[in-house]
Amino acid sequence: MLASTLLQVEDLHTQFFTSRGVVHAVDGVSFHVDAGETLGVVGESGCGKTMTALSILRLIPEPGRITSGRILFRGRDVTKMTDEEIRAFRGNDVAMIFQDPMTSLNPVTRIGRQIEEAMTAHERFTEQVARARVVELLKRVRVPAAESRVKDYPHQFSGGMRQRAMIAMGLSNEPDLLIADEPTTALDVTVQAQIIQLMKQLNRELGAAMMLITHNMALVASLCERIVVMYAGRIVEEGPVEQIFKSPQHPYTWSLLRSVPRVDEARKNRLVSIRGLPPDLISPPSGFKFHPRCPFVIDKCKSDPEPQLEEVAGAQIARCWVLMRNVKEDSLEAAKQSALSHEAAEKLKQASAAEMGGGASA
C-alpha cells in the first residue's frame, strides 16, 4: 500500500528584505512528507531549516516573506489561505514545538491553563472538554503526578518537564503533522534520551507525521525514516536515513556525519571538523555555496552554477559536481586526518616552533 502525501513543498522561496540586501533564507526548496512518516531536516545553524518550518505555518518574522513556490497540505495551498483559514490550519492540521521550552511558555500562567488555551483558541474543543483533556495529555507525555502538576507555573518545571509540556501542547489538537524544532536543545544528555524515547513512543501510538528539525544526527538516526540535508537555504541531499548514513554522496553530508561520534565507526578514526563558516546569504560565494569549505572542491564548483538535484542511488538524490563515490581513497584519507584547517595547523606549528626556540635560548 502506497503512503499518501500529506505535505508537498514545491520550489519554495522565502526572502528577508534588509537594509544590507536580500537574504535568500529558503532558496528553491522542494520536499514532501507522507502521512505517518517521520522526516528529519538537518544542517548547521543558519541553513534554512527553521525558516522552512515557519514558512509552512506562515509565521515568518518581519521583514521576511514567501516570494514564490507552493506549500500544499492535503492538496490545499497554504500560501493562498485567508487569515481565518491559516489560523484554523495552525494547531489543528499542523502544530509546532518551538526550539526553547524555557522561553516558549508564559511564565505567569499555569501549565494546565496554557495547554487548555491551545485547544480552546482553535475552537476544536469546548472549555469543559479541554480542561478535562489537560491531565490526560500530561500523562501521555509522561509527566509524573499530572493531576497536581497542571496547577504549577513553568518555573516549577525542570527543562525536561517544560519540553514535555510543549509536546503536550503541540499534540493537544491532534494535528496530522507535528513539526519539532530542535526538541532536545538546552537539555542535558540524560533528559535528551528521555525526550527521544518519548517522541518515538508517541509517533507509534498516534500515527501522526513528524518533521524533525535538528543538527543532531543521533536524533535523526533514532527517530527518522527519511532525511533532508540543507545548506545555505537549499537541499543538497535527500533519501532514506539508513542509506544516507551508510553512503552519503554529498561532501557536506559526509562532513556532517564525520564530525559527530558514531558507535558504528572504528574507534581509531578521528572526528573531522567542517572548516570555515556558513556563507553570507546576502552575498554568497560564486558557484556552489559549499565550495570554500569543501575538502574535495574542483574548479567547476567555483565557477559553474549549482547542479540540480539528481538521483545518485535508489530513492537518494544529491546536488553536487563531486559525488563521494567518485572521490579517490587518498583524498578521503587526507580529509579524515585533517581535523583542523590548513591555516590553523600552520599556526599551531609556528607557535610550537616559537616556543621551542624560546626554550633553547633561555
C-alpha positions, 0 to 999 in steps of 0.5 A: 500500500502506497503512503499518501502525501500529506505535505508537498513543498514545491520550489519554495522561496522565502526572502528577508528584505534588509537594509544590507540586501536580500537574504535568500533564507529558503532558496528553491526548496522542494520536499514532501512528507507522507502521512505517518512518516517521520522526516528529519531536516538537518544542517548547521545553524543558519541553513534554512531549516527553521525558516522552512518550518515557519514558512509552512505555518506562515509565521515568518518574522518581519521583514521576511516573506514567501516570494514564490513556490507552493506549500500544499497540505492535503492538496490545499495551498497554504500560501493562498489561505485567508487569515481565518483559514491559516489560523484554523490550519495552525494547531489543528492540521499542523502544530509546532514545538518551538526550539526553547521550552524555557522561553516558549511558555508564559511564565505567569500562567499555569501549565494546565491553563496554557495547554487548555488555551491551545485547544480552546483558541482553535475552537476544536474543543469546548472549555469543559472538554479541554480542561478535562483533556489537560491531565490526560495529555500530561500523562501521555507525555509522561509527566509524573503526578499530572493531576497536581502538576497542571496547577504549577507555573513553568518555573516549577518545571525542570527543562525536561518537564517544560519540553514535555509540556510543549509536546503536550501542547503541540499534540493537544489538537491532534494535528496530522503533522507535528513539526519539532524544532530542535526538541532536545536543545538546552537539555542535558544528555540524560533528559535528551534520551528521555525526550527521544524515547518519548517522541518515538513512543508517541509517533507509534501510538498516534500515527501522526507525521513528524518533521524533525528539525535538528543538527543532531544526527543521533536524533535523526538516526533514532527517530527518522525514516527519511532525511533532508540535508540543507545548506545555505537555504537549499537541499543538497541531499535527500533519501532514506536515513539508513542509506544516507548514513551508510553512503552519503554522496554529498561532501557536506553530508559526509562532513556532517556525519564525520564530525559527530561520534558514531558507535558504528565507526572504528574507534581509531578514526578521528572526528573531522571538523567542517572548516570555515563558516556558513556563507553570507546569504546576502552575498554568497560565494560564486558557484556552489555555496559549499565550495570554500569549505569543501575538502574535495572542491574542483574548479567547476564548483567555483565557477559553474552554477549549482547542479540540480538535484539528481538521483545518485542511488535508489530513492537518494538524490544529491546536488553536487559536481563531486559525488563521494563515490567518485572521490579517490581513497587518498583524498578521503584519507587526507580529509579524515586526518585533517581535523583542523584547517590548513591555516590553523595547523600552520599556526599551531606549528609556528607557535610550537616552533616559537616556543621551542626556540624560546626554550633553547635560548633561555 
